[in-house]
Amino acid sequence: MSREVPVGLAVAEKFLGLLIIVIGVIMVYVTHTNPPAQPVASYSGIFMVAGIVLIALGVFLILAKAE
């Protein structure tokens, strides 16, 4: 017997993935185009990595099959 996933749950998972991708892209774009000033400039790499991780997580949520 196959157990069907509710349609709303699958749609919510894909929407959340898309939202996370958008947040990650905005984070990477803003950090790249408008780097922070000198006192916190050393932390800009952390924000770039965090944005890339969010993009990867969003892609994973979109590609994952809900079971």
Secondary structure, DSSP 8 states (H G I E B T S, - for coil): ------HHHHHHHHHHHHHHHHHHHHHHHHHHHS---GGGGGGHHHHHHHHHHHHHHHHHHHHS---
